[in-house]
Amino acid sequence: MVKKRRIGGSILAAAILVTSLAACGGNATPTLSPEMVYTQAAQTVAAGLTQTAVLMPTATSTPTLQPTNTPGPTNTPTITLAVTTSVATIGTGGTKPTVPDKAEWIGQTPGDGTTFTPGEDFTLTWTVKNTGTTTWTTGYQLRFYLGDSTLRFAASDIKLPKEVKPNESVDLSLKMEAPHASGDYTTIWVLTTPEGANFYPLTFNLKVAGSQQVSSTATATSTP
């Protein structure tokens, strides 16, 4: 409202000024109608306002930007896969390597479960077949496997009595003595290569019952 009053007052003052000048100018200046005087005064005031607006600094409002939530750096876990490669020895064509030394149980005498008297002597014989790919030399042996020496039944380790080629059989005999106490017993032996590698076990179960036999010698006495 103040600006409008100031503009109206300026226009009125300009109109009066123009009218005065017209009255004093004599015949050289034509008389202007009140409408023309008012129009010129309005144009003058408008030009002044325009120049003033140019000279005055323009107040511009700078919008305030609201802070935005900027996500921080995302920690992406790094996963390291430890791959352990197991190297397996395989034969040609992806098959497992064949064991060169193999055996097959054919029979035995006496059979498992045989009953002996305490301390009785006997001979145990295993018949085995060579089912491997190597020839068993006389360097191969049959030896006691368990640590308790009483289960040897007084037998000693032996070497093979002959060479045994693949698909051939051999008799392995051990001289034994039955334990002196009654009970059930198991003895375990094993076929072994010359390098000391065990490749086939052999077992025998027996029973001991009764009393130990005592041998007596009768002496003939002649009467004189």
C-alpha angles and dihedrals in degrees: 000000000000091000092051092050091050091049091048092049091049092051092050092048091049091050093052090048092052092048092051092050090050092053094050097044097079122208094328094076118057118231113259122216117241089250092056092045091052092047094051091047091051092050091050093050091046091052090050091050091049092052091047090051090052094050095045117081115252114240107222122184114227110210114234111236114224113231113255124214105251110196114234123237112298113233105223109199114235112224116205115197114210107207116195114198116205113204111214121193108235134172130239113307094022096287125132115265115262119244107242095210116060134152139189128209111238103172148308143216128247097029126236115281096031112155120229133182117245111285094004116158120229142155120240116204126188120192112206134175128220105236096165133090099253132076115246107231127197085265088075115091146190111230139175113265109190121077097227103092093199088071090062086079087220092299124138131219113267137197123230111279092222145000113285117202123201112292091017125115134220137193116232113196129190127188107225142177122214117239117266095232124072118251146082119299138185126198122195126201132173140209111238135192122233087258091059099255114144114219110161133030127212123195138188130193123201141167129224119205139153129029129310113266116237117205115219130192118217116218118209113222120201120212112229 
